[in-house]
Amino acid sequence: MLYELADTSIVKPVFEGWNETMIYSCLQKVMGKIFVTELDSPVSAMAYAGCFAFYAGLPDKELVRHKPDGFVIMTPQNEKWADCIEACFPDAKKMSRYAIKKDTKFDKDLLHKLMDRLPEGYELKDIDENIYDMCLSDPVTRDFVSSFESKEKYLDIGRGVVVMKSGRIVAGASSYTRYNEGIEIEVDTVEEERRKGLATAASAALILRCLDEGLYPSWDAQNMHSVHLAEKLGYEYDHEYMVYEVSGEERTH
């Protein structure tokens, strides 16, 4: 049986050394949840935020099998957890992701230059209550705000910048999740508007806003294109790691 932890501090040692901001979000109880199969002195735990599940401690098949509903990106702490996920979800799609260093010292002048390269006819706007609703209406931009439990919570602790063209959101960078010290960035552009520097401009604007507020803009890359964009903005590549994409219909045997 799965239990949601009220006192997340008791599993902090289980996640020790895992430099992942979405785990921080859960441990700090800013957003997300932590699940265990044993309430008294748990030795295994799953931190869940957005659509990401992070498995740490001693591998526990019950914890893996009872995944959150819908599409989940399962992230194992080590090879033993990877084996456990593969045993429980043999149809899971094994994918590479790319960690970016989290101690970047940004060049603000560079970021301003990248932001100012926005092509004519496009406009940068912060995500407010009206743009929040617009984000939810399009699958491309939905993840800019959808991990937050409500509009009010996003407007309170979320941060985001979109690129507008003729009244439509065509690109943007936003907080996929939030933790006390910063945000985890989500970036996307509608397909027909790519390769115009829109995501670069929006990301630069968001990073500058975070820096002005004393927040760290964390970046984790889904693919090498995202790695290259991060490096353009001043980040440094760290390492490749494996995740498992599991849909809501995956069998567990």
HELIX and SHEET records of a PDB file:
HELIX    1   1 THR A    8  PHE A   15  5                                   8    
HELIX    2   2 THR A   21  LEU A   27  1                                   7    
HELIX    3   3 LYS A   61  ARG A   65  1                                   5    
HELIX    4   4 GLU A   79  CYS A   88  1                                  10    
HELIX    5   5 LYS A  108  ASP A  116  1                                   9    
HELIX    6   6 GLU A  129  LEU A  136  1                                   8    
HELIX    7   7 ARG A  142  PHE A  144  5                                   3    
HELIX    8   8 LYS A  151  ILE A  157  1                                   7    
HELIX    9   9 GLU A  191  GLU A  193  5                                   3    
HELIX   10  10 LEU A  198  ASP A  212  1                                  15    
HELIX   11  11 MET A  224  LEU A  233  1                                  10    
SHEET    1   A 8 TYR A   3  GLU A   4  0                                        
SHEET    2   A 8 LYS A  33  VAL A  36 -1                                        
SHEET    3   A 8 SER A  44  ALA A  49 -1                                        
SHEET    4   A 8 PHE A  52  GLY A  57 -1                                        
SHEET    5   A 8 VAL A  72  PRO A  76  1                                        
SHEET    6   A 8 TYR A 237  VAL A 246 -1                                        
SHEET    7   A 8 LYS A  93  ILE A 100 -1                                        
SHEET    8   A 8 ASP A 220  ALA A 221 -1                                        
SHEET    1   B 5 GLU A 123  ASP A 126  0                                        
SHEET    2   B 5 GLY A 160  LYS A 165 -1                                        
SHEET    3   B 5 ARG A 168  TYR A 179 -1                                        
SHEET    4   B 5 GLY A 182  THR A 189 -1                                        
SHEET    5   B 5 TYR A 216  SER A 218  1                                        
END                                                                             
